[in-house]
Structures are given as C-alpha cells and as structure tokens.
Amino acid sequence: MASVAELSPVTLAALIALVRKHTGIAMNERKSVLLERRLRPRMAALALGSYQAYMERVESDRSEVPHFIDLVTTNDTQFFRTPHIWEYLAKRFLPEWQRSHPDQCLNIWSAASASGEELYSAAMLCEEFQLLHGPLRYRILATDISQQMLALATAGQYGGRSVERLRASHPALYARYFVANTAGARVRDELKRNVTFCRHNLLQPLRPAQQFDLILLRNVLIYFDAEHQQTVLDCARPSMKPHARLILGESESIQRLASDYSYDAPMIYSLRAGQP
C-alpha cells in the first residue's frame, strides 16, 4: 500500500469530531500525533491510503466502530491507584456499609474498568475485609467502552510495571490472589467469581438498569468536555442507591457542574439529601 497521506488540519478537525461522536472524548489539535500513530496500523491493515477514507469506513461499516473506539481511547490504570481512596473504602466505607446493611449484598460498579486493575483491587479489598470481619457478599459490575480492554480485564493477565508495582507495594495480596507465569501473573479464578463484565458507553444510561452502593468513576471525566461530563453524571445518578458513594479520580471535580451530587471529601461524593 502507498504511504498514508498526511493528516491535514481540516481532516484532523473531522477526525476529532468523529472521536467525540463515538466516545464523547474531547480532543484537540495537539492530539494529532497520537491519532496518527494509533490509526496508521489499522489503516494499513485495511489498505486505506487516507484518513478520510478511514473515517468513511467507520461511518459506513458498523463493525469498524469498536476497532476505532479501541484505538482512540486512553486506558491508564494501576492496582490500588490513589491509596487514600482505598484506605477510605477499607476503614470507613465497608465497615459502615456492613453495619447498616447486614445480610445484604454490596453492589459495586467499576464504570470505566479499562484493563481491570481497578476492579480487581476492589475485589481484593472485599476479600480482605472478609478475612478480618467475617462474611461479606459482594458483586462487581465491570464496564468499559472498549471491547479490547474488557477482554484484557476478563483474562486477568498482567505483566510489566502493572504487576511489578503491585508485588512491591502489596506483596501479601500479590501472593494470595495471583499466580505467577511466564507472561507475568494471572488473577486467581476465585477473585473473578463475583465479577460480571459488559460493554457500556458512559454517555448512555446503564442497561439493564441496576443500582449500586459504590460507583468507581475514576480518571475518566477528565477526557470529556463539560457538556459530556454532565451527561455522564446524569446517566450515572439513577444507578446510585440513596446511600451510595461516587468515587472520582484525583484530577477530577464536579463541584462546578449542576448535579445531584454532594461533596463529601476529596474524590468522594454522595447524592444530595432528598434525591431519590
């Protein structure tokens, strides 16, 4: 195939609009190099010589849309990211929830689960809580817009810095919940037994409708503009039980948005009093 044509300013603007249409992610012209690097191999595989031709392919072929989404989304995560949050969940949220909801099932939504480090961190947290405080029934719904990321999360196979950081920072958890192999380490099957995976676009309400005690919506709002941030929050609200907590990332705040959420502490929100 002939070399791919350069990404012109006009085409770049159209490409950015296409990203926003299918993912809600707000990009700017500074992302041109990133987009070129990610899209060129796919265009070569499809024998397409221009970005315009590839955009036309995305718009005319629904089967290409998941590939496009996988290429343009960013997935940056790690086990027990932001220790303050996990300390809060272990020492305050879980004990308070168990006291207030005896014999109930704790429902957690990892709403942008990426490759799975966050959801398995939540599972380890619940398993460790059981060891210290007795039985805790829990379920975790793990969703992401990227089919590729969901496949990685479902496999639960990790290598490189991801698993090395976990082994260094939480050696006991690594030994208890992972099996070492030639590719790194794999999550033990018992850590997956309470997890369900499905694809979901945060700009749409969750279907089928479910309600959760804890929603982890971490480090995803930063990729949306204010309009789409509002949409994400509006779509998530019906999935929160009245006592639920919403956890955001360290670089995120929703206090400037019109929302039904009340600020509890950095990165921690609940529904405003009187909200259903």
Buried (B, 14 or more C-beta within 10 A) or exposed (E): EEEBEEBEEEBBEBBBEBBBEBBBBBBEEEBBEEBBEBBBEBBEEBEBBBBBBBBEBBBEEEEBBBBBBBBBBBBEBBBBBBEEBBEBBBEEBBBEBBEEBEEEEBBBBBBBBBBBBBBBBBBBBBBBBEEEEEEBEBBBBBBBBBEBBBBBBBEBBBEEEBBBBBBEEBEEBBEBBBEEEEEBBBBBEEBBEBBEBEEBBBBEBBEEEEBBBBBBBBBBBBBBEEEBBBBBBBBBBEBBBEEBBBBBBBEBBBEEBEBBBBEEEEBBBBBEEEEE
